[in-house]
């Protein structure tokens, strides 16, 4: 079974510390989704609702783009920034 490693200091990282709860949940869910699926860290627009069950997942994705945690891929979706680091 695949797994994702998240450092115990992760919630205090400067990039995630000030995210909304919903964007934080999307980010963690996207990391887990990418670990368990052969997506090469890309979350497509169609997959977004599968990754997180939220009211406005596109709004949270845009919040993650602004925080430099997601990279927008026009016409495709989003790539998790620094996923392999």
Helices and strands as residue ranges (DSSP letters): G 10-12, H 21-36, E 42-44, H 48-51, H 57-66, E 70-73, E 77-80
